[in-house]
Amino acid sequence: MTSLEFLQQNVFHDLTNLNKKAEKPEDFKFSEEDFKKVLERASYFGIAIYSINTWAKNTSFGASMHQDHNKKASDKRWYTKAFNTFKHRQEGLKYAATYKVPPKLVSRFSTAASEEE
């Protein structure tokens, strides 16, 4: 299992990807409502989020990185604050992020999936 497969199966499942040409995790774009779920699931699994990028009407609106907040990428406080700031500044944004799925998490889910077969 790759990091992308993990994200698709455990974080992005049942959400609408607004970028049909997405090939990498950072290419997946979500509505505000769906991105809130992405952040909740990332926090649950301990996935690091390095940056959040936003778009309004297909034009870049803004970006925020964990360094801007002096927090570790895995600290949910930074990305929760950044998300809340963006959604209060502009309604109807599209959101994307750069993620790091811990290798141990990927291997644990890969092992669990292969044991079920």
Sequence and secondary structure as in RCSB ss.txt:
>XXXX:A:sequence
MTSLEFLQQNVFHDLTNLNKKAEKPEDFKFSEEDFKKVLERASYFGIAIYSINTWAKNTSFGASMHQDHNKKASD
KRWYTKAFNTFKHRQEGLKYAATYKVPPKLVSRFSTAASEEE
>XXXX:A:secstr
  HHHHIIIIISTTS  S TT  SGGG  B HHHHHHHHHHHHHHT EEEEEEEEETTEEEEEEEGGGGT  TT 
HHHHHHHHHHHHHH TT EEEEEEE  HHHHHHHHHHHHHH 
